[in-house]
Amino acid sequence: MSTSDDLPDYPLNSDLVKRLKAALDAKDEEGVRSVICAEVRPVDAVIELANDDWMKDPAAQLPPGMLLGDLDHLKPLMDQFFQDANVVFEINRGEMEWQVKSPATFGLSCAQALLEHGASVQLAGGAGRDTPLHVAAQRGLDEHARLYLGHGARVDARNGRGETALSAACGAALRPDEHARCLRLCALLLRRGAAADARDEDERSPLHKACGHARHGLARLLLRHGADASALDYGGASPLARVLQTAACAPEDAPQRTVQALLNHGSPTVWPDAFAKVLKTCAPSPAVVEVLFNSYPQLRVSESWREVIPEEVFQMHKPFYQSLLALAHTPRCLQHLCRCALRKLFGKKCFDLIPLLPLPKSLQNYLLLEPEGVLH
């Protein structure tokens, strides 16, 4: 055997190895046996059949960040392809795997190891006095939350702002691609007994916070678990008021769906005299205006409303706003009045009871305030 532990007796580029590999590739058992038995000396010789380990080759053209683990070197290499250069390398099945745009995997194996060695899931830390479950909730890390709950984390523990993990999750400003993961996390917390109406130090419920981000899927989840659609925070704002405040800023989030869900679960509507202010704020989202307007049996339409609608918005949504202003001179149709009578009868149970009526789906949608694009 070679006296050096670093060098094989028969390196990859030797004639013997080339012939041996050729025999192996050809599945020539006799050829393999002949080379090894007749030519290899000593009996414990080291034969190098492969050398694809780039760490051994000083000539390998590799970015220094790959060798040094330096994010500052990696950033310029990834900026041309990815917006989030703060990627994570997680050891998975013995290999290094690049978890791009997958923050849910960040540190999961590390957290598991810490818990196995006695770390506490109940310990609150930092200025906000957040528990590990709060931190996972704020970042939409559903697998972390599942891990902590499995190790006994208290689902309704409060942080320094009086928030539960559910409240923190609903108030987190997440990217659109993170919403599905956050929804799974909140569903998990609710299944584990989280209070859907837990208030923070400002008396804001998780529903207030979900509506503040116009997250209609999250709002529906909370409402199905008994969240109070009429709750008021310390400032006197309801969940409906919160979504109306953000409607114009988040049209891509379909804020009308959140408004619709709240009204179908018994949310009080806006005071009629304040509708002009709502129109001014929500004019760029005519579907929001339509859903809210249809929640009144009859609302006095003023021709002065035209002045609060920006001209470019009016032109962009002209058919709808023309139909709205036309109601200044005519009562609502009988069909709409029947809708309002049924909705008043069902009250907070509209969402549950209307789909049970023996009516066509289109008529059920009408009763549930599905927007149509014009008013009658």
Summary of the structure (lengths in Angstrom):
residues: 376
radius of gyration: 32.0
end to end distance: 94.1
largest distance: 107.0
contacts: 1050
relative contact order: 0.05
helix: 54%
strand: 3%
